[in-house]
Every structure is written in structure tokens, then in C-alpha cells.
Amino acid sequence: MKFVEKKSRARVGPLVPFAALFLALGPQVHASESHPNFYTLAKNGDFGSWASESRILVDWKGDTPIMTGLECLAEDSRKGILKVRLRHPVESSQFDYAFEFTLPDGALIDRRVETVGVGGRTYRFKREQVRIIPWFGVYGPDEVVLTYGLGRAMVRPDETYPWTPIEFLMPQFFEAEEVRIGISGKAEIKHGDYETRYEEIDADMDGFKEAMNWCFDQVNPSGKKPALPAELQKKLKN
């Protein structure tokens, strides 16, 4: 695969709001073919480089699905490099973001994401188990053990800044023309001899904002609850 370097043309803009919705809470169980953990409301792939899917999240009480939240998924459909998920859990004012980077096949082995370039700036990237100071809502140093959170994608411009959850960059993601993913990996110089190399690939953000806005409208049409998928309605009736 060819890796092309070019200057970022990102613009900084506001984060698109997402209205809160309230659904019933149910017990957690593992998903299976007969008991999936979500039902698709709608799919749309007509957003430039992006496709979008709106979902209703469910848990199960026996054979009865219990709605637990809503999810919007936007996927880089051409290169498949980047996925962004936004979940709104039941009875919560929080919106949980998840970022997935799928690196395409290339010459490097043992590859990993090292940087994320967006909004005209390059951020160092890592994924780690973070420790949260709940009463301040900030992230403490590794040696301060207060409460544990889940593994999260974290970024910072350089070592003089604290590590910050990547979702704080979402305003730039909504307005960027591209997001540049910097990866490092090992390249074989000769048989059994390797060196570490750094390469960059670009995720075209054309259509990302429109894909997410469309999904928001699906899960929250005019402030009303979304129409349930036919398969889910059938299970609820039964």
C-alpha cells in the first residue's frame, strides 16, 4: 500500500449536540445470534467517504429484550481505517465515544498507532487503563490510585501536556477534512534484521459530520423516541 504524506487542511469547529433519550434498563448478558446486543434502526452509506448506522442497544431478560441505550456508528467506508462510535446509555447524561483504528496491510510488522493528526495539530496517541479522580472529573498520575476506568484512547501534543481522552478532539473531528494516523512498525532490512519505521496514512473525513448528524436524527427524530425495528417489535409482542 502506498503511504502519502500531505499537509493537513483541518479546520476547528463546534461539537454537534446530541439530545438525551431515556430507555429501560435491563441485566447484562452475553450476545448470541438469538440474543443480539443491538438492533439496527437504519443504515446509510451515502456520505462521501463515510457510512453510518443507528442502533438500539439491548440486554435480555430470558427471551425478552430490554432496551438499554442508543448507538451511532460512523465508519470510514473506503479505506476502513477509522470507526467512531457514540453511545448514549440509559438513564445517563453521558455520551461514550469509542475510536477504532484498523490499519491496512503494509510492509511493516508489529504496527501500532503512534500519533493522530487533526485540527492542524499532531497528537501523540496511546491506549491505556486510566485512573479517574471522580470528584474533579480529571485524570490523575499513574502513581495515584483513586478509581479505575476502562481502557481508553488518550492523546497529548507532547510530554509537557497531560494525557487527555481522545473524545476531547471531537470538535476537530467534525470539521476536519482529514485525520492523519501515524503508525510505527518493524521493517525487515535483511533476513532476520529489522528496523523501526514510522509512516502516515490519511482518513478522508468528507461526509463524517453528515453521517453522524443523520444518525442523530435516526435515534432522536424530532425529540421523539425512535421507531423500533420490526424484528425487535415482534420479540417485544411475543
C-alpha positions as MATLAB code, in Angstrom:
seq = 'MKFVEKKSRARVGPLVPFAALFLALGPQVHASESHPNFYTLAKNGDFGSWASESRILVDWKGDTPIMTGLECLAEDSRKGILKVRLRHPVESSQFDYAFEFTLPDGALIDRRVETVGVGGRTYRFKREQVRIIPWFGVYGPDEVVLTYGLGRAMVRPDETYPWTPIEFLMPQFFEAEEVRIGISGKAEIKHGDYETRYEEIDADMDGFKEAMNWCFDQVNPSGKKPALPAELQKKLKN';
ca = [
       0.000    0.000    0.000;
       1.258    3.476   -0.807;
       1.555    5.915    2.060;
       1.165    9.548    1.046;
       2.298   12.497    3.116;
       0.463   15.799    2.694;
      -0.297   18.821    4.835;
      -3.429   18.772    6.950;
      -6.235   21.092    5.907;
      -8.300   20.645    9.057;
     -10.494   23.376   10.479;
     -11.610   23.655   14.096;
     -15.349   23.791   14.675;
     -18.029   23.199   17.318;
     -19.214   19.827   18.516;
     -22.630   18.813   17.202;
     -25.130   18.436   20.094;
     -26.960   15.166   20.717;
     -30.242   15.234   22.689;
     -30.665   12.854   25.662;
     -33.027    9.887   25.382;
     -34.326    7.650   28.162;
     -34.951    3.904   27.863;
     -35.493    0.988   30.287;
     -32.507   -0.695   31.951;
     -32.020   -4.468   31.886;
     -29.492   -7.064   33.114;
     -26.199   -7.679   31.288;
     -25.807  -10.926   29.313;
     -23.550  -12.129   26.516;
     -24.758  -11.572   22.947;
     -25.628  -14.509   20.699;
     -27.361  -14.973   17.367;
     -30.729  -15.365   19.092;
     -29.961  -12.728   21.709;
     -28.039   -9.926   19.945;
     -26.768   -6.946   21.924;
     -28.198   -4.439   19.437;
     -30.811   -3.989   16.719;
     -30.166   -1.795   13.697;
     -32.532    1.125   13.198;
     -31.154    2.210    9.820;
     -28.037    2.222    7.645;
     -26.852    4.807    5.159;
     -23.669    4.728    3.088;
     -24.200    7.879    1.049;
     -21.944   10.268    2.966;
     -18.851   10.732    0.833;
     -16.138    8.579    2.403;
     -18.357    7.565    5.303;
     -21.186    5.191    6.135;
     -23.437    5.411    9.183;
     -25.572    3.038   11.221;
     -28.005    3.778   14.044;
     -28.673    1.116   16.661;
     -30.799    0.317   19.683;
     -28.753   -1.430   22.378;
     -30.420   -4.242   24.300;
     -29.870   -6.727   27.091;
     -32.046   -9.768   27.715;
     -34.314  -10.990   30.481;
     -34.889  -14.549   29.406;
     -36.144  -14.215   25.823;
     -37.358  -10.642   26.275;
     -35.108   -7.811   25.006;
     -34.705   -4.844   27.327;
     -33.589   -1.584   25.720;
     -30.509   -0.099   27.415;
     -29.353    2.721   25.161;
     -28.668    4.066   21.689;
     -25.603    3.996   19.473;
     -24.376    5.825   16.398;
     -21.592    4.277   14.334;
     -19.715    6.165   11.611;
     -17.207    4.189    9.549;
     -14.568    5.226    7.024;
     -16.050    3.040    4.288;
     -13.371    3.487    1.610;
     -10.161    2.722    3.483;
     -11.682    1.199    6.617;
      -9.081    2.916    8.804;
     -11.300    4.671   11.326;
     -14.563    3.945   13.139;
     -16.190    6.279   15.641;
     -18.946    5.049   17.966;
     -21.124    7.262   20.132;
     -23.209    5.533   22.775;
     -25.886    7.051   24.967;
     -26.565    4.665   27.879;
     -29.930    4.502   29.591;
     -30.681    6.996   32.350;
     -27.433    8.848   31.785;
     -26.444   12.294   30.606;
     -23.119   10.929   29.366;
     -22.136   10.135   25.791;
     -19.466    7.457   25.492;
     -17.149    7.650   22.486;
     -15.060    4.778   21.189;
     -12.411    5.021   18.462;
     -11.240    2.052   16.436;
      -8.213    2.184   14.141;
      -7.893   -0.633   11.611;
      -4.503   -0.418    9.929;
      -4.453   -1.598    6.295;
      -2.000   -4.215    5.072;
       1.502   -2.867    4.546;
       5.167   -3.739    4.646;
       5.558   -3.047    8.371;
       5.002   -5.682   11.060;
       4.106   -5.233   14.736;
       2.425   -1.975   13.789;
       0.676    0.336   16.216;
      -0.851    3.800   16.202;
       1.598    6.415   17.487;
       0.050    9.777   16.507;
      -3.257   11.303   15.444;
      -3.199   14.484   13.368;
      -6.371   16.589   13.384;
      -7.226   20.279   13.505;
      -3.818   21.266   12.169;
      -2.002   19.623   15.088;
      -0.398   16.239   15.706;
      -1.120   14.444   18.963;
       0.715   11.537   20.484;
      -1.576    8.574   20.969;
      -1.801    5.654   23.361;
      -4.438    3.338   24.747;
      -4.282    2.637   28.445;
      -6.127    1.855   31.620;
      -6.733    5.288   33.114;
      -7.310    6.331   36.689;
     -10.034    8.893   37.197;
     -10.413   11.375   40.056;
     -14.218   11.272   40.219;
     -14.883   14.434   42.212;
     -12.866   16.582   39.792;
     -13.513   14.623   36.607;
      -9.823   14.747   35.707;
      -7.146   12.144   35.150;
      -4.531   11.566   37.824;
      -0.911   10.434   37.532;
      -0.211    6.706   37.388;
       1.038    6.574   40.952;
      -2.232    7.997   42.338;
      -4.729    5.139   42.604;
      -8.194    6.537   43.228;
     -10.606    4.698   40.953;
     -10.099    2.695   37.789;
     -11.764    3.280   34.442;
     -11.816    1.176   31.313;
      -9.037    1.227   28.742;
      -9.302    4.474   26.809;
      -7.707    6.109   23.812;
      -5.611    9.031   25.065;
      -3.795   11.879   23.296;
      -1.483   14.794   24.078;
       0.517   17.243   21.920;
       3.807   16.482   23.703;
       5.250   15.490   27.078;
       4.543   18.914   28.603;
       0.782   18.227   28.442;
      -1.248   15.667   30.417;
      -2.809   12.709   28.617;
      -6.391   13.554   27.612;
      -9.194   11.281   26.295;
      -9.363   11.483   22.508;
     -13.046   12.406   22.580;
     -11.993   15.925   23.611;
     -10.845   16.280   19.992;
     -14.324   15.593   18.621;
     -14.955   19.256   17.644;
     -11.932   18.973   15.318;
     -13.090   15.586   14.022;
     -16.409   17.104   12.954;
     -14.744   19.873   10.954;
     -11.543   18.217    9.683;
     -11.062   17.374    6.021;
      -8.784   14.511    7.003;
      -7.392   12.751   10.059;
      -3.801   11.590    9.741;
      -2.871    8.372   11.516;
       0.840    7.912   12.290;
       1.953    4.303   12.739;
       5.226    2.697   13.713;
       6.357   -0.826   12.934;
       9.306   -3.016   12.105;
      10.676   -3.297    8.558;
      12.977   -6.146    7.556;
      16.320   -4.830    6.263;
      17.718   -8.278    5.615;
      16.699  -11.734    6.729;
      16.226  -11.647   10.492;
      17.345   -7.994   10.791;
      14.714   -5.311   11.390;
      14.497   -1.567   11.953;
      11.671    0.565   13.324;
       9.977    2.864   10.822;
       7.229    5.467   11.017;
       4.595    6.001    8.325;
       1.427    8.066    7.972;
      -1.911    7.314    6.358;
      -4.897    9.609    5.911;
      -8.558    9.002    6.716;
     -10.717   11.221    4.498;
     -13.297   12.916    6.730;
     -15.521   14.029    3.845;
     -19.042   13.170    4.978;
     -18.224   12.315    8.605;
     -20.247   15.167   10.106;
     -23.191   14.425    7.806;
     -23.027   10.708    8.692;
     -23.153   11.436   12.422;
     -25.905   14.064   12.064;
     -28.007   11.627   10.057;
     -27.571    9.020   12.762;
     -28.538   11.506   15.486;
     -31.768   12.203   13.591;
     -32.491    8.470   13.398;
     -32.150    7.810   17.118;
     -33.844   11.064   18.141;
     -36.359   12.095   15.448;
     -37.802   15.493   16.409;
     -37.193   14.762   20.075;
     -39.343   11.612   19.996;
     -38.378    8.014   20.671;
     -37.215    6.211   17.515;
     -39.475    3.720   15.744;
     -38.421    0.214   16.765;
     -37.140   -2.239   14.133;
     -39.770   -4.797   13.071;
     -37.719   -7.712   14.447;
     -37.489   -6.061   17.850;
     -41.204   -5.164   17.876;
     -42.055   -8.796   17.167;
     -39.978  -10.047   20.091;
     -41.493   -7.477   22.404;
     -45.035   -8.563   21.423;
     -44.164  -12.211   21.966;
];
